[in-house]
Amino acid sequence: MESLDITAAGTGQGSSPCCAPSGSATAGPHRPAVATARRSTRGQVRLPGGVFMMGDHFDEGYPLDGETPVHQVRLRPFHIDATTVTNAAFATFVKATGHVTEAERLGVSAVFHSAFHGDRRDVVGAADGAPWWLAVRGACWRRPEGPGSGIGDRQNHPVVHVSWYDALAYCAWAGKRLPTEAEWEYAARGGLQGRRFAWGDDLLPRRRWMLNIWQGAFPTHNSAEDGFLTTAPVKTFRPNGHGLWQMAGNVWEWCADWFCPEYYRNSPTMDPAGPETGDQRVMRGGSYLCHHSYCHRYRVAARSSNTPESTSGNLGFRCANDAVAVSGASGR
């Protein structure tokens, strides 16, 4: 078993304690070859594209995240998954391809301290600067909280402990791709321009939770007022105006782009796809660990990033696709 050093990830407010911690693989990332399937839009919603104003309209973002300036973006039509990829869907992929995830190959992944389930001897370390993130031996998509956990009753929960490379492998098999950051934000806004969330500007309209994030005192006490300590089923809460579920909270979602905090200053207007190179990939949406006092990255404009080999118990993905005619696709 190889080792994994984890450190607090993200940009902006110091160590960004609720973001998925960065992983540094001692032997380098594993990039298995997966045959690309014919294009499939199964489980996806077609969005019309068009013009929208991308970025933080309220100047609420962490300065180093680069959520400003607000700028005009024009997108071609595209498809995007209605939900994040589930444990059931990922299991089908693994059965068909024999894919071994980054976390399984390394034998260790990051688990939030209050969610850990197993023998304490399986805890082999903690994240530098964020000790609530534990490096747990045996944690992976099949055992999201550690060796004592499982997904038997969580088939419709988002798959977690997947790296950017794992997400890319799934996309290749499914005949899909990862969304660009611009596509992701356009989709998350649900047709609303310049709003804080997909449903408006208030976090709790009519005192009702619309997303799965942390309630209480982070990182010691989660009152779970929204009903969940960790992940929620992918079709919990209400979909946004585009019919997309949980574009805020629950799990961070990988995007295709390299991350750069200065990118918005010079990004192209038409179908921006991120910088040509970088060290970290964009993550969007926040997770069940986000809290206004530490990491309010569950807003539609919020950005974060991580190294592409990183894995943790709050990091998943959804797929996208070009809006072209699909003939005889074998969607999985």
C-alpha positions in Angstrom: 0.0 0.0 0.0 1.3 3.4 -1.0 1.0 6.5 1.2 -0.9 9.7 0.7 -0.1 13.0 2.3 -3.1 15.3 2.7 -3.1 19.0 3.3 -6.0 21.5 3.6 -7.1 22.4 0.1 -8.8 25.3 -1.7 -8.1 28.9 -2.1 -9.3 32.0 -0.5 -9.8 32.1 3.3 -6.7 30.4 4.6 -6.9 26.6 4.6 -10.5 26.5 3.4 -11.4 23.8 6.0 -14.5 22.4 4.5 -13.1 21.9 1.0 -11.8 18.5 0.0 -8.2 18.2 1.1 -5.4 17.9 -1.4 -3.8 14.6 -2.0 -0.2 14.1 -3.0 0.4 10.6 -4.4 3.9 9.3 -3.8 3.9 7.3 -7.0 2.0 9.8 -9.1 -1.5 9.6 -10.4 -2.8 6.5 -12.1 -4.4 7.1 -15.4 -6.0 3.9 -16.6 -7.1 3.6 -20.3 -10.8 3.4 -20.6 -12.4 2.9 -24.0 -14.6 5.9 -25.1 -18.2 4.9 -25.6 -20.5 6.4 -28.2 -21.9 9.7 -27.1 -24.8 9.3 -24.7 -27.2 11.9 -23.2 -29.0 9.4 -21.0 -30.0 11.0 -17.7 -29.1 14.5 -19.0 -31.0 17.7 -19.5 -30.5 19.7 -22.6 -29.8 23.4 -21.9 -30.3 26.0 -24.6 -27.1 28.0 -23.9 -27.1 31.7 -24.6 -25.7 34.7 -22.8 -25.3 35.0 -19.0 -23.3 37.1 -16.5 -20.8 34.9 -14.8 -19.2 35.6 -11.4 -20.0 37.0 -8.0 -22.6 39.8 -8.2 -22.5 40.5 -4.5 -18.7 40.7 -3.9 -19.0 38.0 -1.3 -16.3 35.6 -2.5 -12.9 35.0 -1.0 -10.4 37.3 -2.8 -8.0 34.5 -3.9 -10.9 32.5 -5.4 -11.2 34.9 -8.3 -15.0 35.1 -8.5 -14.8 38.6 -10.1 -15.0 40.5 -12.3 -18.6 39.6 -13.3 -18.3 39.1 -17.1 -20.5 38.1 -20.0 -20.3 34.6 -21.3 -22.0 33.0 -24.3 -22.5 29.3 -24.4 -23.6 26.9 -27.1 -26.4 24.5 -26.2 -25.2 21.5 -24.1 -26.4 18.6 -22.0 -25.7 18.1 -18.3 -26.6 15.3 -15.9 -29.7 16.0 -13.8 -27.9 14.6 -10.8 -24.4 13.9 -9.7 -23.2 10.4 -10.5 -24.5 7.9 -8.0 -22.9 4.9 -6.3 -25.1 2.6 -8.3 -24.0 4.2 -11.6 -20.3 4.1 -10.6 -20.6 0.5 -9.5 -21.9 -0.4 -13.0 -18.9 1.4 -14.5 -16.5 -0.5 -12.3 -18.1 -3.8 -13.0 -17.9 -3.2 -16.7 -14.3 -1.9 -16.8 -12.5 -3.2 -13.7 -11.5 0.4 -13.0 -9.5 0.9 -9.8 -9.9 4.3 -8.3 -7.1 6.5 -7.1 -8.2 6.0 -3.4 -8.3 2.2 -3.8 -4.9 2.1 -5.6 -3.3 4.2 -2.9 -5.1 2.5 -0.1 -6.0 5.7 1.8 -8.3 8.7 1.4 -9.7 11.7 3.4 -12.6 11.3 5.8 -14.2 14.0 8.0 -13.5 13.2 11.6 -17.1 13.1 12.8 -18.1 10.8 10.0 -15.3 8.2 10.4 -16.5 4.7 11.0 -14.0 2.0 11.7 -11.0 1.0 13.8 -8.9 4.0 14.9 -5.8 2.1 13.9 -6.9 2.8 10.3 -6.4 6.5 10.8 -2.9 7.1 9.6 -2.7 10.9 9.7 -4.6 14.2 9.5 -4.5 17.1 7.1 -1.9 19.8 7.8 -3.9 22.9 8.9 -7.2 21.1 9.1 -7.0 18.2 11.6 -10.7 17.4 11.2 -9.7 15.7 7.9 -8.4 12.3 8.6 -6.3 10.1 6.3 -8.0 6.8 6.6 -6.7 3.5 5.4 -9.3 1.7 3.3 -11.6 4.7 2.7 -12.8 4.7 -0.9 -16.1 5.0 -2.9 -17.2 1.6 -1.5 -16.4 2.5 2.1 -16.9 6.3 2.2 -16.5 6.8 6.0 -13.8 4.2 6.4 -13.5 0.4 6.6 -16.5 0.1 8.9 -18.9 1.8 6.4 -20.5 0.7 3.2 -22.9 1.9 0.4 -25.5 -1.0 0.5 -28.2 1.5 1.6 -26.8 4.4 -0.4 -27.1 3.4 -4.0 -28.8 6.7 -4.8 -26.2 8.8 -3.0 -23.5 10.6 -4.9 -20.3 8.6 -5.4 -17.4 10.1 -3.4 -13.7 9.5 -3.0 -13.2 9.9 -6.8 -10.4 11.9 -8.3 -10.5 14.1 -11.4 -8.9 11.2 -13.2 -11.5 8.7 -12.0 -14.3 11.1 -13.1 -12.6 11.4 -16.5 -12.5 7.6 -16.8 -16.2 7.3 -16.0 -17.0 10.0 -18.6 -15.1 8.2 -21.3 -16.9 4.9 -20.6 -20.3 6.6 -20.4 -19.8 8.6 -23.7 -19.9 11.9 -21.8 -17.4 14.5 -20.5 -17.0 16.8 -17.6 -18.7 20.2 -17.8 -16.6 23.3 -18.2 -16.8 25.7 -15.3 -18.8 28.2 -17.3 -21.3 25.4 -18.3 -21.5 24.4 -14.6 -22.4 27.9 -13.4 -24.9 28.5 -16.2 -26.6 25.2 -15.3 -26.5 25.9 -11.5 -28.2 29.3 -11.9 -31.3 27.5 -13.2 -32.3 30.4 -15.5 -31.9 33.1 -12.8 -29.6 36.0 -13.6 -27.4 37.6 -11.0 -28.8 35.7 -8.0 -26.9 34.3 -5.0 -28.5 30.9 -5.2 -30.3 28.9 -7.8 -33.6 29.7 -6.0 -33.0 33.3 -5.2 -31.0 35.4 -2.8 -32.2 34.0 0.6 -30.5 30.9 2.0 -33.6 29.8 3.9 -36.8 30.9 2.0 -39.7 30.4 4.2 -37.3 29.0 6.8 -36.8 25.9 4.7 -33.5 24.2 3.8 -32.9 24.1 0.1 -29.5 22.3 0.2 -27.4 20.0 2.3 -24.7 21.9 4.2 -23.4 22.1 7.7 -25.6 23.5 10.5 -24.2 24.2 13.9 -20.7 25.0 15.0 -18.0 23.9 12.5 -16.1 21.6 12.9 -17.4 20.2 16.2 -21.2 20.0 16.1 -23.5 19.5 13.2 -27.2 19.7 14.2 -28.2 18.2 10.9 -31.3 20.4 10.6 -31.4 19.6 6.9 -31.6 15.9 7.8 -28.1 14.8 6.9 -24.7 14.5 8.5 -23.0 13.5 5.3 -24.3 12.9 1.8 -28.0 13.1 0.9 -29.7 11.1 -1.9 -29.1 12.9 -5.2 -32.8 13.9 -5.6 -33.2 15.4 -2.2 -34.6 19.0 -2.0 -36.0 20.7 -5.1 -34.4 20.8 -8.5 -33.6 24.2 -9.9 -35.2 26.0 -12.8 -33.4 23.8 -15.3 -34.5 20.6 -13.6 -31.1 19.9 -12.1 -30.8 18.5 -8.6 -28.4 19.7 -5.8 -26.2 22.1 -7.7 -25.4 23.5 -4.3 -24.1 21.6 -1.2 -24.0 17.8 -0.8 -20.7 17.1 -2.7 -18.1 19.2 -4.5 -18.2 18.5 -8.3 -15.2 18.3 -10.6 -15.2 20.5 -13.7 -13.0 20.1 -16.7 -11.0 23.3 -16.3 -7.6 24.1 -14.9 -8.0 26.7 -12.1 -6.6 30.2 -12.1 -7.8 32.9 -9.8 -7.1 35.6 -12.5 -8.8 33.8 -15.3 -12.0 35.9 -15.3 -10.0 39.0 -16.1 -9.2 37.8 -19.6 -11.4 34.8 -20.3 -13.0 34.6 -23.7 -16.6 35.4 -24.1 -17.5 32.4 -26.2 -17.5 29.0 -24.5 -14.6 29.6 -22.1 -12.8 26.4 -21.2 -10.3 27.6 -18.6 -6.5 28.1 -18.7 -4.4 25.9 -21.0 -2.3 24.6 -18.0 -2.3 24.6 -14.3 -1.8 22.6 -11.1 -5.3 22.3 -9.8 -8.7 21.5 -11.4 -11.9 23.5 -10.7 -14.4 22.2 -8.2 -17.9 23.7 -7.9 -21.0 23.6 -5.7 -19.7 23.2 -2.1 -20.5 20.2 0.0 -22.3 19.0 3.1 -19.4 20.5 5.1 -19.8 24.1 4.0 -20.7 26.6 6.6 -21.1 30.4 6.4 -18.5 31.0 9.0 -15.8 29.1 7.3 -16.6 28.3 3.7 -19.6 29.9 2.0 -18.8 28.3 -1.3 -22.4 26.9 -1.8 -23.3 30.1 -3.8 -23.7 29.6 -7.5 -20.7 31.9 -8.3 -18.3 30.3 -5.8 -15.2 28.6 -7.0 -12.6 26.3 -5.4 -10.0 23.9 -6.7 -7.9 20.8 -5.9 -5.1 18.7 -7.4 -6.6 16.2 -9.9 -5.4 13.2 -7.9 -7.2 14.3 -4.7 -10.0 12.2 -3.2 -12.2 12.7 -0.1 -15.6 11.9 1.3 -17.2 15.0 0.0 -15.9 15.1 -3.6 -17.9 13.8 -6.6 -19.0 14.8 -10.1 -21.6 15.0 -12.8 -21.2 14.7 -16.5 -22.0 16.9 -19.5 -22.1 16.5 -23.3 -22.3 18.6 -26.4 -25.8 19.2 -27.7 -25.5 17.3 -31.0 -27.7 14.6 -32.5 -27.4 11.3 -30.8 -28.0 8.3 -33.0 -28.1 4.8 -31.6 -26.3 5.8 -28.4 -25.9 3.0 -25.9 -26.3 5.2 -22.8 -25.5 3.5 -19.6 
